[in-house]
């Protein structure tokens, strides 16, 4: 088994195994996080299912390229990742003015604030400010979630074509017939000015979202507030939506833009 894997990693197997090697390398890098800044070889093999020799060969390649760095306890992010991270930050980070509006909102309302933008059939978190409560909802920047659920999805699908709605529906547990429900949700959110979801994506989670629009009125992002459902009583939702709408208007007036946003 290990011999066959070794052949695959050195490119002596079928064409296309290089793609598999890239995926495996990315799987190793994805094990690193703020909560786990150092990963051991044993943790790598346990998490990926790779043979020890294959994992070690991939780790050594990542070290040579600067993506990983040897650590007394295992392996950590290397300087090569910092270069890519610096580039990504300069291209993807939202303006400081936007972050300030989000921080003020999170402090005042006491819940997590996120900005999502659409990417094909998913929505991507491009900025967040955490709730001050120990029990809170957290979505990391860069996380992707499907467009078939959640308050932000209902906002981002407002201008969606029928073709996109069918694709989003086809990826959902409900199947293609779900497209009409998605259209109704998006239409209702557009008429009301905000969208609400409860336990659609995460059990016990409620979210309220409003659109961030371009100068032409096109939805380019959603601004959302999310947290445990017991802190989102019915009577508070409209107040949250009003505060979010005011913040979204300010963010749009500041000239919010993002590479994933469709700025009209």
matplotlib code that plots the C-alpha trace (Angstrom):
import matplotlib.pyplot as plt

x = [0.0, 2.7, 4.7, 1.7, 1.2, 4.9, 4.5, 1.6, 3.5, 6.4, 4.2, 4.8, 1.2, -1.7, -1.9, -3.7, -2.2, -0.4, -3.8, -4.3, -1.0, -1.9, -5.2, -3.3, -0.9, -3.7, -5.4, -2.3, -2.1, -5.8, -5.1, -3.4, -5.6, -5.5, -6.6, -4.0, -0.9, 1.3, 0.5, 2.4, 3.1, 0.9, -2.0, -1.5, -1.7, -4.7, -6.6, -5.8, -5.5, -2.2, 0.6, 3.4, 5.9, 3.6, 2.7, 6.4, 7.2, 4.5, 5.6, 9.1, 8.0, 5.9, 8.9, 11.1, 8.6, 8.3, 4.7, 5.6, 8.2, 9.8, 8.8, 10.0, 6.5, 5.8, 5.1, 3.8, 3.0, 6.1, 7.2, 6.0, 2.4, 3.0, 3.8, 0.6, -1.4, 0.0, -1.1, -4.5, -5.0, -4.2, -6.7, -9.5, -9.6, -12.6, -11.9, -11.1, -14.2, -16.4, -14.7, -15.4, -19.1, -19.2, -17.4, -19.7, -22.7, -21.4, -20.6, -24.0, -26.2, -24.1, -24.0, -21.7, -21.7, -20.7, -20.4, -21.0, -20.6, -21.9, -19.6, -21.4, -23.7, -22.0, -21.6, -18.3, -17.6, -15.3, -15.4, -16.7, -16.7, -17.4, -20.0, -18.7, -20.6, -18.8, -21.6, -21.6, -21.8, -18.5, -17.9, -14.2, -13.2, -13.0, -15.6, -18.0, -21.6, -24.3, -26.8, -29.7, -30.0, -29.6, -30.7, -27.7, -28.5, -32.0, -30.5, -27.8, -30.3, -32.4, -31.1, -30.4, -31.3, -33.5, -30.5, -28.6, -31.6, -31.9, -28.3, -28.5, -31.6, -30.0, -27.2, -29.6, -31.1, -34.5, -33.4, -34.4, -37.9, -36.5, -35.8, -39.3, -39.0, -35.7, -37.3, -40.1, -37.7, -35.6, -38.7, -40.0, -36.7, -36.6, -40.1, -39.4, -35.9, -34.4, -34.3, -34.4, -33.4, -33.7, -31.9, -31.7, -28.0, -27.0, -29.4, -30.2, -28.8, -30.8, -29.6, -31.0, -29.5, -29.8, -28.4, -25.3, -25.9, -23.9, -24.7, -27.0, -28.9, -27.5, -26.9, -23.2, -23.1, -25.1, -24.6, -25.9, -26.2, -26.2, -26.3, -28.1, -31.8, -32.8, -31.2, -33.3, -36.8, -39.5, -39.7, -36.0, -35.7, -37.2, -34.9, -31.9, -33.0, -33.3, -29.9, -28.4, -30.1, -28.6, -25.2, -25.5, -26.4, -23.3, -21.1, -22.4, -22.0, -18.3, -17.9, -17.8, -16.4, -14.9, -13.4, -16.3, -19.0, -20.9, -20.5, -22.8]
y = [0.0, 2.5, 1.6, 2.5, 5.8, 6.5, 6.0, 8.3, 11.1, 10.9, 11.0, 7.5, 6.5, 7.5, 11.1, 13.4, 12.1, 15.4, 16.9, 14.4, 15.3, 18.9, 18.1, 16.0, 18.9, 21.3, 18.9, 19.0, 22.8, 23.0, 21.2, 24.4, 26.9, 29.5, 26.8, 24.4, 26.4, 23.3, 19.9, 16.6, 13.9, 11.6, 14.1, 14.5, 10.7, 10.3, 13.2, 12.5, 8.7, 8.9, 6.4, 7.8, 7.7, 9.6, 12.2, 12.7, 13.2, 15.8, 17.6, 17.7, 19.2, 21.8, 22.6, 23.1, 25.5, 27.4, 26.5, 24.6, 25.1, 22.6, 23.2, 21.4, 19.9, 19.2, 21.6, 25.1, 27.6, 28.6, 32.0, 31.2, 31.2, 34.7, 36.0, 34.6, 35.7, 39.3, 39.3, 37.9, 40.4, 43.4, 42.1, 40.7, 42.6, 45.0, 48.7, 49.8, 52.0, 49.0, 47.1, 50.0, 50.0, 46.3, 46.5, 49.2, 47.1, 43.9, 45.9, 47.6, 44.6, 42.0, 39.5, 38.4, 40.5, 39.1, 40.3, 37.6, 37.9, 35.4, 33.1, 30.8, 28.6, 29.5, 32.6, 33.5, 35.3, 38.2, 40.0, 39.3, 40.8, 38.5, 38.8, 39.8, 36.9, 33.6, 31.7, 33.0, 32.2, 32.4, 32.1, 32.5, 34.8, 32.7, 30.1, 29.1, 28.1, 27.0, 29.6, 27.2, 28.2, 31.1, 34.7, 36.0, 33.6, 35.1, 38.5, 37.5, 35.6, 38.7, 39.3, 35.7, 34.3, 31.2, 29.2, 30.0, 29.3, 25.9, 25.1, 26.2, 24.1, 21.1, 21.2, 21.3, 18.3, 19.2, 19.0, 20.9, 21.6, 23.8, 26.6, 28.1, 28.2, 30.0, 32.5, 33.2, 33.7, 36.1, 38.0, 38.2, 39.5, 42.1, 43.4, 43.4, 44.8, 42.1, 38.3, 36.0, 32.4, 30.1, 26.7, 26.5, 26.0, 25.4, 24.1, 26.7, 29.6, 32.6, 35.2, 38.5, 39.9, 43.0, 43.9, 46.1, 47.6, 49.3, 52.8, 51.2, 49.3, 45.9, 43.6, 43.2, 41.7, 40.9, 42.3, 39.9, 39.5, 36.0, 34.2, 31.6, 31.6, 32.3, 35.8, 36.6, 36.9, 38.0, 41.5, 42.1, 41.0, 44.2, 46.3, 44.3, 44.7, 48.4, 48.8, 46.5, 48.5, 51.8, 50.2, 48.7, 52.1, 53.7, 50.9, 51.4, 55.2, 54.6, 52.9, 49.2, 46.9, 43.5, 41.3, 38.8, 41.4, 42.3, 46.1, 47.8]
z = [0.0, 1.0, -2.2, -4.4, -2.5, -2.9, -6.7, -6.7, -4.9, -7.3, -10.3, -11.6, -11.4, -13.6, -15.0, -12.6, -9.4, -9.0, -8.3, -5.5, -4.0, -4.0, -2.2, 0.4, 1.0, 1.4, 3.8, 6.0, 5.9, 6.8, 10.0, 11.3, 13.0, 15.8, 18.2, 16.9, 15.6, 15.8, 14.4, 14.9, 12.3, 14.3, 14.2, 10.4, 9.7, 12.1, 10.5, 6.8, 6.8, 5.0, 5.5, 7.7, 4.8, 2.5, 5.1, 5.9, 2.3, 1.9, 5.0, 3.8, 0.5, 2.3, 4.4, 1.4, -0.1, 3.2, 3.8, 7.0, 9.6, 12.0, 15.6, 18.7, 19.1, 15.4, 12.5, 12.3, 9.6, 7.6, 6.3, 2.8, 4.1, 5.6, 2.1, 0.7, 3.8, 3.4, -0.3, 0.5, 3.3, 1.1, -1.5, 0.6, 3.9, 4.2, 4.9, 8.4, 8.4, 7.8, 10.6, 13.0, 12.1, 12.7, 16.0, 17.3, 16.2, 18.0, 21.2, 21.2, 20.3, 22.0, 19.1, 16.4, 13.2, 9.8, 6.3, 3.6, -0.2, -2.8, -4.6, -7.1, -5.0, -1.7, 0.5, 2.0, 5.2, 4.4, 7.8, 11.3, 14.8, 17.7, 20.3, 23.7, 25.2, 26.1, 24.3, 20.8, 17.2, 15.3, 11.5, 10.5, 7.7, 4.6, 5.7, 3.0, 3.6, 1.1, -0.3, 0.3, 4.0, 6.4, 6.6, 4.6, 1.8, 1.4, 1.1, -1.4, -3.6, -4.2, -7.7, -8.5, -11.9, -12.2, -13.4, -10.2, -8.0, -9.6, -9.1, -5.4, -4.9, -6.6, -4.0, -1.1, 0.8, -0.8, -4.4, -7.5, -6.3, -3.6, -6.1, -5.8, -2.0, -2.3, -4.7, -2.3, 0.6, -1.4, -2.5, 1.0, 2.3, -0.4, 0.4, 4.2, 3.9, 6.1, 6.4, 9.5, 9.9, 12.9, 13.0, 9.2, 9.1, 12.8, 15.4, 18.0, 15.9, 14.8, 12.4, 11.0, 7.8, 5.6, 2.2, 1.6, -1.8, -4.5, -5.9, -8.5, -5.8, -6.5, -3.5, -3.1, 0.4, 3.4, 6.9, 9.6, 13.3, 14.7, 18.0, 20.2, 19.4, 23.1, 22.8, 19.7, 21.0, 18.4, 19.8, 19.4, 15.8, 14.3, 16.5, 15.4, 11.7, 12.1, 13.6, 10.9, 8.2, 9.5, 9.7, 6.2, 4.8, 6.5, 5.1, 1.6, 1.9, 2.8, -0.5, 0.5, -2.2, -2.2, -5.0, -4.6, -4.5, -7.7, -7.6, -10.0]

ax = plt.figure().add_subplot(projection="3d")
ax.plot(x, y, z, "-o")
ax.set_aspect("equal")
plt.show()
